[in-house]
Amino acid sequence: MKILITGANGFLGSHLAEDMISAGHQVSCLVRKTSNLNWLKNLPVKYYYGDVCHPELLNEPVRDAEVIIHAAGIVRAVHSENYFIINRDGTRNLVNAVANHNPKLKKFVYISSQAALGPAPSLAQRDSSGAENPVSDYGKSKLEGEKELLRLPPGVPYTILRPASVYGPRDKDIFIFFSLVNSGFFPKPLKKRFIQLVFVKDISKAALGCVDNPLSNGKSYFLAEERVFSWEDVGRTIAASLSKKALPLPLPDFVFRVVSFLAETYSKINGKAAVLNKQKITEMLQDYWVADSSRAARELGVGFTKLENGAKITFSWYKENHWF
């Protein structure tokens, strides 16, 4: 199939492009002229230069696609309104382009986030039918992006994928945690909190599983390894998989909030979004980031990667590419 991937030059998008090509699909990529294309340069892809925030640049790439995988978006911003401009309005622009230039599109796959529905109320893993309760502007903007899909032309099927916290080769954010583990310690909240993780290649598996699968039409799927971890479990599991010894450093919530305040203050000075901003810390300090991914395993055929294995692959990539 002819697949258009937005955000293809990024961490997730580049893996999607790589894996769609490996599966035999013909891939085109929507990228900005200023985008770093290092992770795409050796792939047989066609480039369209544009931006989801500039609707006039979407017509040609959308017209030529049979399937769209919409992975463009931002996970951090200096100003909150930017989440909505890109994650919500960018999706709206893409939906409008489909309506105007390709109303017979075979599939629209939207890469959303677990953050769109928010944390679960308890340790019982929630499913996609749970109440919407995003706790950050990022989550709210992704939820509003999901709702834009309802404006697709009749007959254009869509699927929503909601990954948990993503890790894998090329990721700059989780690299911070890996580098701390590698140095012999890792921070964790004093209070025991629970999360699930998903290896980046498993998102590609899910996308491949719904591209030509009518069973997935109109549905949303959580994507996560089935096991639930505490923050300490995550650190110890990563350390063990790397044959490292790393000690947990328990920190009260106010320390994380102070760090986020300082990081955000500095980001407003240099104009670059902080990784550990206040909204990200608010997400991190929720008690239960847990979700039921069994339907993705059952209907999309995703076999989720265990953290031990994914961590080894990720660590090896960081090491081979001299990130440490």
Secondary structure by P-SEA (a helix, b strand, c coil): cbbbbcccccaaaaaaaaaaaaabbbbbbbcccccccccccccbbbbbbbbcccccccaaaaaacccccccccccccccaaaaaacaaaaaaaaaaaaacccccccbbbbbcccccccccccccccccccccccccaaaaaaaaaaaacccccccbbbbbbbbccccccccccaaaaaaaaaacbbbbbccccccccccaaaaaaaaaacccccccccbbbbbcccccccaaaaaaaaaaaacbbbbbbbbcaaaaaaaaaaaaaaaaaacccccccaaaaaaaaccccbbbccccccccccccccaaaaaaaaaaaaaaaccc
